[in-house]
Amino acid sequence: MIGSQLRELRTQRGMSLRSLAAEAGLSPTLLSQVERGVTEPSLATLRKLAGVFGESVASLFEDRTAPAVWVSRPGERTLLSGPHGIVSYERLTPGNGQLEVLRAVLPPGAATSTKPWAHPSTECAFVVSGGVLTVDISGSDHQVNPGEAVTFDSRQPHRYLNRTLEPVVYIVSVNPPSP
């Protein structure tokens, strides 16, 4: 679905694969593979494309025919890869651009990004299971245990880290969805 959405946005704006790739700083081959559904784009790729289109990442998944009630089932969810493929996110919400809820599994010793980053939203992370999730917000570490949640203004640079020896399963909610 994401591939067809990207193709539609690109053609609506009269852009070729090469011109979109150049503007987004991506390869035309990668964009072609994403549009054809051969590969799933990373979050970094989606952010670049959303920036070119002036859209939010969530709007790239927008399904204008989405039902009033959405049931998210394992195996049917859209998967997003974080930077460097370290963490994958499962979209738990439909692409209506109102709210983004993602499920992630952060491997032991991993971080969601090499450096903290910011975006104009409010973010909440709930640790479902595993070890302690460390949330670096503006250079301060916050330890979040299973069953606990942290909510913060995501305009503050932040990232998630797993400094334990077991995977951490967590749910992230972002409102409004960010590019």
ChimeraX attribute file (.defattr): number of C-alpha atoms within 10 A of each C-alpha:
attribute: neighborCount
match mode: 1-to-1
recipient: residues
	/A:1	14
	/A:2	21
	/A:3	21
	/A:4	15
	/A:5	16
	/A:6	20
	/A:7	19
	/A:8	14
	/A:9	17
	/A:10	18
	/A:11	12
	/A:12	9
	/A:13	11
	/A:14	11
	/A:15	13
	/A:16	13
	/A:17	19
	/A:18	15
	/A:19	14
	/A:20	20
	/A:21	20
	/A:22	12
	/A:23	12
	/A:24	18
	/A:25	13
	/A:26	17
	/A:27	13
	/A:28	16
	/A:29	12
	/A:30	17
	/A:31	23
	/A:32	17
	/A:33	14
	/A:34	19
	/A:35	21
	/A:36	15
	/A:37	14
	/A:38	12
	/A:39	13
	/A:40	19
	/A:41	22
	/A:42	19
	/A:43	20
	/A:44	17
	/A:45	20
	/A:46	23
	/A:47	20
	/A:48	19
	/A:49	26
	/A:50	21
	/A:51	15
	/A:52	15
	/A:53	17
	/A:54	11
	/A:55	16
	/A:56	19
	/A:57	24
	/A:58	23
	/A:59	19
	/A:60	25
	/A:61	20
	/A:62	18
	/A:63	15
	/A:64	8
	/A:65	8
	/A:66	11
	/A:67	9
	/A:68	6
	/A:69	7
	/A:70	10
	/A:71	10
	/A:72	14
	/A:73	8
	/A:74	8
	/A:75	8
	/A:76	11
	/A:77	15
	/A:78	19
	/A:79	19
	/A:80	20
	/A:81	20
	/A:82	20
	/A:83	16
	/A:84	12
	/A:85	14
	/A:86	14
	/A:87	18
	/A:88	19
	/A:89	22
	/A:90	20
	/A:91	22
	/A:92	23
	/A:93	19
	/A:94	23
	/A:95	22
	/A:96	17
	/A:97	20
	/A:98	14
	/A:99	17
	/A:100	21
	/A:101	19
	/A:102	20
	/A:103	19
	/A:104	23
	/A:105	20
	/A:106	24
	/A:107	21
	/A:108	16
	/A:109	12
	/A:110	17
	/A:111	23
	/A:112	22
	/A:113	17
	/A:114	12
	/A:115	10
	/A:116	17
	/A:117	14
	/A:118	15
	/A:119	16
	/A:120	15
	/A:121	18
	/A:122	17
	/A:123	20
	/A:124	17
	/A:125	22
	/A:126	20
	/A:127	23
	/A:128	18
	/A:129	17
	/A:130	20
	/A:131	21
	/A:132	22
	/A:133	29
	/A:134	20
	/A:135	21
	/A:136	19
	/A:137	20
	/A:138	15
	/A:139	12
	/A:140	10
	/A:141	15
	/A:142	14
	/A:143	15
	/A:144	17
	/A:145	18
	/A:146	16
	/A:147	10
	/A:148	15
	/A:149	17
	/A:150	15
	/A:151	13
	/A:152	13
	/A:153	16
	/A:154	21
	/A:155	15
	/A:156	18
	/A:157	15
	/A:158	22
	/A:159	21
	/A:160	20
	/A:161	22
	/A:162	23
	/A:163	18
	/A:164	16
	/A:165	12
	/A:166	15
	/A:167	20
	/A:168	25
	/A:169	19
	/A:170	22
	/A:171	19
	/A:172	20
	/A:173	20
	/A:174	20
	/A:175	16
	/A:176	17
	/A:177	22
	/A:178	21
	/A:179	21
